[in-house]
Amino acid sequence: MKKAATKVVNLGQLTRSHNNRWVALKPVSGKVVATATSIVALSAKFAQGIPSDVVVHRVLPPQVRFAPQ
């Protein structure tokens, strides 16, 4: 059985100003390309749609805890 490759994303560029926002960032450098309050607004910032070389991530506020099932 083939395992899916896991990408490691550098989140070091994220600051408090990114809390509770959607961000598009470059996976290796962690450079923030765009931010928005909704995924629709983030997508609208790109003329051709969200590029395949960026990772889209929702930055949760620090008081929120998330545990996937």
C-alpha positions as CSV (number, residue, x, y, z in Angstrom):
1,M,0.0,0.0,0.0
2,K,1.3,3.4,-1.0
3,K,1.5,6.1,1.6
4,A,0.7,9.7,0.7
5,A,3.6,12.1,0.9
6,T,3.5,14.6,3.8
7,K,4.5,18.1,3.2
8,V,6.1,20.1,6.0
9,V,5.0,23.7,5.9
10,N,7.0,26.5,7.5
11,L,4.5,28.5,9.7
12,G,7.2,30.7,11.1
13,Q,6.0,33.8,9.3
14,L,2.6,33.8,10.9
15,T,1.9,36.4,13.5
16,R,-1.0,37.5,15.7
17,S,-2.3,39.6,12.8
18,H,-3.0,36.4,11.0
19,N,-5.2,35.0,13.8
20,N,-8.7,34.0,12.7
21,R,-7.9,34.6,9.0
22,W,-7.2,32.5,5.9
23,V,-3.7,32.7,4.6
24,A,-2.0,31.5,1.4
25,L,1.7,30.8,1.8
26,K,4.7,29.3,0.1
27,P,5.3,25.9,1.8
28,V,9.1,25.9,2.0
29,S,9.8,29.5,2.8
30,G,6.6,30.2,4.7
31,K,6.2,33.5,3.0
32,V,2.6,34.8,3.3
33,V,1.3,35.5,-0.2
34,A,-2.2,36.7,0.7
35,T,-4.6,36.9,3.7
36,A,-8.4,37.3,3.9
37,T,-11.2,36.8,6.4
38,S,-12.9,34.1,4.2
39,I,-11.7,31.4,1.7
40,V,-13.9,33.1,-1.0
41,A,-12.2,36.5,-0.4
42,L,-8.8,34.8,-0.4
43,S,-9.5,33.1,-3.7
44,A,-10.7,36.4,-5.2
45,K,-7.3,37.9,-4.6
46,F,-5.8,35.6,-7.3
47,A,-6.8,36.3,-10.9
48,Q,-6.4,32.7,-12.1
49,G,-7.6,31.0,-8.8
50,I,-5.3,29.9,-6.0
51,P,-2.0,28.7,-7.5
52,S,-0.9,25.1,-7.0
53,D,2.4,26.2,-5.5
54,V,0.8,27.7,-2.4
55,V,-0.8,26.2,0.7
56,V,-4.0,27.6,2.0
57,H,-4.4,27.4,5.8
58,R,-6.9,28.8,8.3
59,V,-5.1,30.3,11.3
60,L,-7.1,29.7,14.4
61,P,-7.1,32.1,17.4
62,P,-4.8,31.0,20.2
63,Q,-7.8,30.3,22.6
64,V,-9.2,27.7,20.1
65,R,-8.1,24.1,20.4
66,F,-8.5,21.7,17.5
67,A,-8.1,17.9,17.6
68,P,-8.9,16.0,14.4
69,Q,-10.7,12.7,14.8
